[in-house]
Amino acid sequence: MFTGIIKETGKIKKISNRNGNIEIEIQCQKILNGLNIGDSISISGVCLTVTDFNNETFRCDVSFNTLNSTSFKHLRTGDIVNLESSLTPSDKLGGHFVHGHVDCAVKILKISAMGDSHLINLELPRGIRDFVTLKGSIAIDGISLTISGVESDNFSAVIIPYTYKNTNLIYKNPGDLVNVEVDMLARYIVNFLRSEKSINADSPELKDKELKEKLKKYGFTNQE
């Protein structure tokens, strides 16, 4: 489990093929402090397991399934990635709960300067559309962001100066792919609302229907 607050950026030092899978070696500094083999690390939003490390780099295996469902299929030596170590009970929850289980990779449509901040506009695939709502949370390459605009086929988020300068977003351009993970609370709520139940008067299911209406009324879902 992660929070979407990036600890540092790292550089892909080496990529090795492993019979359809790959092994990546990442050069960094802060993440190495207290690191152990078997630890979970969020790498640009993808939860991977540390298999080896030294005083300059650490290594992780990436399965063919992860390659096919994330931007890692286009990963190159020298690329900059966002890094976050897993959440501990004593950590502050500065962002939102992030699993590190990427839903899809989407294309950056536009990045616009807005004073000292930036507005990033991204495509919105049909598969995650129901989970993306105005002022909701979303993880972009592992970064916890607040959705500032939603259209039928795209959405946007504002990047504050600190986040822009201290994550890999400063290296991104229109056309680049980024990993997206929708807010787990949005996922649970929408899946609950999708469940079809036979409703009888004075039944628990009727209360469920009333709950759905209240969730919609107060903006937790835009589900029709």
C-alpha positions in Angstrom: 0.0 0.0 0.0 1.2 3.5 -0.9 0.0 7.1 -0.6 0.9 8.6 -3.9 3.5 11.0 -2.3 6.7 10.5 -4.3 9.8 10.1 -2.2 12.3 10.6 -5.1 12.9 10.0 -8.7 15.2 7.3 -10.0 16.9 6.5 -13.3 16.6 3.2 -15.2 20.2 2.0 -15.3 19.7 -1.4 -16.9 17.0 -3.5 -18.5 17.5 -7.3 -18.9 15.3 -9.7 -20.8 14.1 -12.7 -18.8 12.2 -15.0 -21.2 9.3 -12.6 -21.9 9.7 -10.9 -18.5 12.3 -8.2 -17.7 14.5 -7.2 -14.8 15.1 -3.5 -14.2 17.9 -1.9 -12.2 17.2 1.6 -10.8 19.7 4.1 -9.6 18.5 6.2 -6.7 19.4 7.4 -3.2 16.6 7.9 -0.6 14.7 4.7 -1.3 17.9 2.6 -0.5 17.9 3.7 3.1 16.6 0.8 5.2 15.7 -1.2 2.1 15.4 -5.0 2.3 15.1 -7.8 -0.3 11.3 -8.5 -0.6 10.2 -5.0 0.1 7.5 -3.5 -2.1 8.3 -0.3 -4.1 6.0 1.8 -6.2 7.8 2.5 -9.5 5.9 5.1 -11.5 2.7 3.7 -9.9 3.6 0.0 -10.4 4.1 -2.1 -7.2 7.2 -4.3 -7.6 9.3 -6.4 -5.3 12.9 -5.7 -4.6 15.0 -8.8 -5.6 18.5 -7.3 -5.0 20.2 -4.0 -4.1 23.5 -2.4 -3.4 24.6 1.1 -2.2 23.6 2.7 -5.6 20.8 0.7 -7.2 18.1 -1.9 -6.6 16.5 -4.5 -8.9 13.0 -5.7 -9.6 11.4 -8.3 -11.9 8.6 -7.1 -14.2 6.2 -9.9 -15.5 4.9 -10.0 -19.0 1.4 -9.2 -17.6 2.7 -6.0 -16.1 4.5 -5.1 -19.3 1.3 -5.5 -21.3 -0.9 -3.5 -19.0 1.4 -0.5 -18.1 3.7 2.0 -19.8 6.6 -0.3 -18.9 6.4 -1.9 -22.3 8.0 1.2 -23.6 10.6 1.6 -20.8 14.1 2.5 -21.9 17.5 2.8 -20.2 17.9 6.3 -18.9 14.2 6.9 -18.3 13.2 8.7 -15.0 10.7 7.0 -12.8 8.8 8.0 -9.6 9.7 6.0 -6.5 7.7 5.5 -3.2 8.4 3.0 -0.5 5.4 1.1 1.0 3.3 2.7 3.7 4.0 1.9 7.3 1.6 2.5 10.3 3.6 5.5 11.4 3.6 7.3 8.1 1.5 10.3 7.3 -1.2 9.8 4.7 -0.6 12.9 2.6 -2.2 11.7 -0.6 -4.7 8.8 -0.9 -4.5 5.0 -0.6 -2.8 3.6 -3.7 -2.4 -0.1 -4.3 0.2 0.0 -7.0 -2.1 -2.1 -9.2 -2.2 -0.1 -12.4 -5.6 0.0 -14.3 -4.2 1.1 -17.6 -1.7 3.3 -19.4 -3.1 6.4 -20.9 -1.7 9.1 -23.3 -0.9 12.6 -22.2 -2.9 14.9 -24.5 -1.6 18.3 -23.3 0.5 19.9 -20.6 -0.2 23.6 -20.1 1.6 26.1 -17.9 -0.8 28.0 -15.6 1.3 30.5 -13.7 3.8 28.5 -11.6 1.6 25.4 -11.9 0.7 23.1 -14.8 -2.5 21.5 -16.1 -2.1 18.0 -17.5 -4.8 16.7 -19.8 -5.1 12.9 -20.4 -7.2 10.6 -22.4 -10.0 8.8 -20.6 -10.5 5.2 -21.6 -14.0 3.8 -21.4 -12.9 1.1 -18.9 -12.1 3.6 -16.1 -14.6 6.4 -17.0 -17.1 5.5 -14.2 -14.3 5.8 -11.6 -13.1 9.3 -12.6 -15.1 12.1 -11.1 -14.5 15.8 -10.5 -12.5 16.5 -7.3 -11.9 12.8 -6.9 -8.4 11.2 -6.4 -6.3 9.4 -9.0 -2.8 8.2 -9.2 -0.8 9.2 -12.3 2.6 7.4 -12.6 2.2 6.8 -8.8 1.5 10.5 -8.0 -1.6 11.3 -6.0 -3.5 13.9 -7.9 -7.0 15.6 -7.6 -9.1 15.5 -10.8 -9.9 19.1 -11.9 -11.9 18.4 -15.0 -13.8 15.5 -16.7 -15.0 15.2 -20.3 -16.4 12.3 -22.1 -13.0 11.2 -23.5 -10.5 13.0 -21.4 -9.7 14.4 -17.9 -7.3 16.8 -16.3 -5.4 17.5 -13.1 -3.5 20.5 -11.8 0.2 19.9 -11.0 1.6 22.2 -8.3 5.2 23.5 -8.8 6.7 21.2 -6.2 5.2 18.1 -7.7 6.1 19.1 -11.2 9.7 19.7 -10.3 10.2 16.7 -8.0 8.6 13.9 -10.1 9.0 12.6 -13.6 6.2 14.8 -14.9 8.8 17.5 -15.7 10.2 15.1 -18.4 6.9 14.2 -19.9 5.5 15.5 -23.2 2.2 15.1 -25.1 2.0 11.6 -26.6 3.8 10.0 -23.7 2.1 7.2 -21.8 1.6 7.3 -18.0 0.2 4.7 -15.6 -3.2 5.3 -14.1 -4.7 3.8 -11.0 -8.2 4.9 -10.0 -9.2 5.6 -6.4 -10.0 2.3 -4.7 -12.9 4.0 -2.8 -14.4 5.1 -6.1 -14.0 1.5 -7.4 -15.8 0.0 -4.4 -18.6 2.5 -4.5 -19.3 2.1 -8.2 -19.1 -1.7 -8.0 -21.6 -1.6 -5.2 -23.9 0.6 -7.2 -23.7 -1.7 -10.1 -24.9 -4.7 -8.1 -28.5 -5.5 -9.0 -30.7 -6.8 -6.2 -34.4 -7.6 -5.9 -35.9 -5.0 -3.6 -38.9 -5.6 -1.4 -40.6 -3.1 0.9 -38.9 -2.9 4.4 -36.0 -5.1 3.2 -32.3 -4.4 3.7 -32.0 -4.1 0.0 -34.4 -1.1 0.1 -32.0 0.6 2.5 -29.2 -0.2 0.0 -31.2 1.7 -2.6 -31.6 4.6 -0.3 -27.8 4.6 0.3 -27.1 4.6 -3.4 -29.4 7.7 -3.8 -27.6 9.5 -1.0 -24.1 8.7 -2.4 -25.2 10.1 -5.8 -26.8 13.2 -4.1 -23.7 14.1 -2.2 -21.3 13.6 -5.2 -19.6 10.4 -4.3 -20.6 9.0 -7.7 -22.0 10.3 -10.9 -23.5 6.9 -11.8 -26.9 7.2 -13.5 
